Structures are given as C-alpha cells and as structure tokens.
C-alpha cells in the first residue's frame, strides 16, 4: 500500500475531515469497499482476525468507532489477500 493510498483511507477520500460521526461512516464505507473488492467475507475476517461479523458490520456502517489497531490489522490483512497487480 502506498503512502497516498493510506492517506486516502485515513482521510476518507475527502479534502476536509468531516464531523466525527460522518468520518466513521465514510471510513466504514471505504473499508467495506476494499473488503468486497478483495472478495473477503465477514467470515474470513472472523476466522483470520478474530473480529466478529457483527463488530465488522458496525465498523463498516459507522455505528462503532474502530481502534487504530483493528484498522491497521484490517488494512494489512486486505492488502495481503489482494491479488498481485
């Protein structure tokens, strides 16, 4: 993952940081898009990262704030499971 790609994820692909509730909603959308693009199911996440599907759904919907640790863990996992470009 390039610095630019990581920056785009952390800034939720916007030029200004939105209010906190909207930030987590947008971050969740970015995570869901990345996960589905990589053909990763919630069950893969549960099996490999021990994040329950309900918790992942709350992250992806913006209903739950994601810790930096879980965010980095998810990003690393999705990057490792991406097909070679």
N, C-alpha and C positions, 0 to 999 in steps of 0.2 A: 504494500500500500504506500503510495507516495505521500509526501507531506501535504500536497494540495488536496488529495483525496481525503486524508484525515482531517484537514482543516474544514473541508466542505461538510464532513459528517458532524464535527463538533459545532459548527456554526449553522447547522441545519439548512445549508444551501441558501442562506439569506445574507443580505449585506448588513443588516442590523439585527441584533439579538432581540427576539420578541419577548413579551412578558413570560414569566416562568411557566405558567400553565400551558401556554401556547408552544413554548420551547420544547417541553417534554412531549407534547402531542406531535410536533414536527419531527423530533428526534425518533419517536416511535415509528412514524411513517417511513423515515429513512431506513431504520433497522428492518422493518417488515419488507420493504422493497429489496434490500440487499439479501435478506434471507430467502425470499421467494425466487429472486434471480439466480441464486446459488442452488436452488432446488433442495433446500434444507427444511425439514419439517420440524414442528414443535417437539415431536418425539425424539428426533435426533438431538436436539438441544438438551432435552431432559436426560437422555441416555449419556451423552458425552460431557455435558457441563453441569448436570445436576440442577438445572433451573426448571422447575415445574411448568407445564404448559399454561396454567392459569397465571402464573407470575409473568411469563413471557408475553401473554396476551395483554396484561396490564401495562407492561413496558411499551408494547407496540401501539397501544391505544392512548398512551399518555396519562393513564389513570394512576400510574405508580412511577415515582422518580427512580431512575436506575443509578446504582452506585458506579463510580468510576471503575472499580474493579470488575464488576459484571459487564460494563460497557466494553472495556478493553478485552476482556475474556471473549465476549461475543464477536467483536471485530476480528480478533486474532483467529478464532475458530472459523468464521466465514471466509476469511482470506485464505486459510489453509485448505478449505474444501472447494475453493473456486478452481475451475479447470484452467490449465495454463493458457495464457494469452499469446 
